[in-house]
Amino acid sequence: MDVATQSHLAALRDLLIYRLGELRADLHAAELAAADSRDRAPGLDDVHDMKDAATQRSDVELMSAQTRRDQDELALVEAALQRLDAGTYGDCAACGEPIALARLQAQPAAPRCAGCQAAFEKASRRA
């Protein structure tokens, strides 16, 4: 492995570790906010104004969606760090070809090359 590759891998590892910390902090903050909200706010059954109830339901759904997105990204980041440790980082999980450095710099946790990711997303939309 050449020096440039090692330096790119070290920089990408740093990005992944930084993002891992951000996601863990965000998920912890969401847990605390949800617990605080449950302790202080009335339940949906206690709200008598339909607009307030709709707003409360929307807020709960939004927080839940954000938490799921963060949990999914956390799993991708952890998997990328495992691939780095295993020496398989940068290889597409679908076709096995190298993932372009520009893609990894933009999305360090990317498990697939751009072409395979596009095919994956297209297939997911159909399902």
N, C-alpha and C positions, 0 to 999 in steps of 0.2 A: 504494500500500500504506500503510495507516494505521500510526501509531506502535505501537498495541497489537499488531497483526499482526507488525510488525518485532521487537518485544520478545519475542513468543512464539517466533518463528523463531530468534532469537538464543539463547533459553533452550533450545530443542529441539536446536539445533546443539551447544550446550555439553554437553547430556546424551549426545548421540551420540558426541561426541569423547571424553568421559569413558569411555563404555562401550567404545569402540574400544580405548582404552588398556588397560582391564581385560581384554578378550578377548585382546589380543595378549600381555599378561603371562601370562594363564592358559595359553595355547597354548604359550608358550615354557617355562613351568614344566613342563607336561605332557611336552614334548619332552625336557627334561633328566631328568625322573623316569623316562621310558621308557628313555632311554639308560643311566641309572644302574642301573635294574632289570635291563636286559639284561646289563650288565657284572657285576653282583653275584649275581643269583639263578640258580639252576639252571634249565635248560630243562624244559619239561613232560615230556620223556622221561627226565630225570634224577630226577624225583620218584617215590618208590616207594610212598608212602602215598596212597591214593585220595582221602581227604578233603583232604589238602594239594594234590593235583593239581587237584581240583575248585575249591578256594578260589583257587588261582593262576589257573585258567582264568577264573573269575568276575571276579577283579580285573582281568585283562587286558581282558575284554569290557566291563566297566564303564568303565575308563579310555578305551577306544576309543570307546564311545558318548558319553562326555562330550566327548571331543575332536571328534567329528563334530558334536555339538550346538553347540559353541563355534565351529567353522568355519562352520557354517550361519548362526549369528547374526552372525558377523563379516562374512559376505557381505551380509547384510541391512543391517547398519549402514553398510558402505561404499557400498552402493547408495543408501541414504537420503541420505547426505552428497552423493553425486553428483546426486541429484534436487534437493537444496537448492541446489547450485551451478547447476543447469540451470533453476531456477525452477519445477520441477514437483512439488516436495515438497508433500505434503498432498493430492494428488489420487489417487484410487483407481486402481490399475493395471488393474483389471478393468472398472469402469463409468465411470471418469473423474470421478465426483462427488467433492466435497471430503470428506476424512476428518475426522470430528469431532475437535475440539481435545482433548477429554477422552481419546479413544483415543490420540492422538499423545502426550499427556503420560504416559499409562500405558505405551505401547509406541511410543517415538519412531521405531523403524525399520519400523513397520507399512507394508506396501506396498498394503494393501487396506482398505476400509471394513469395519465389523463384519459387515454383511450378506454382502458378497462373500467375506470371510474364512470365514464359517460355511459358505457354499456350497462354497468351495475345500476345506475340511477334510472336508466330507461326501463330496465327489467323490473325494478322496484315500483315504478309508477304503474306498470301494467298489472302487478300483483294485487 
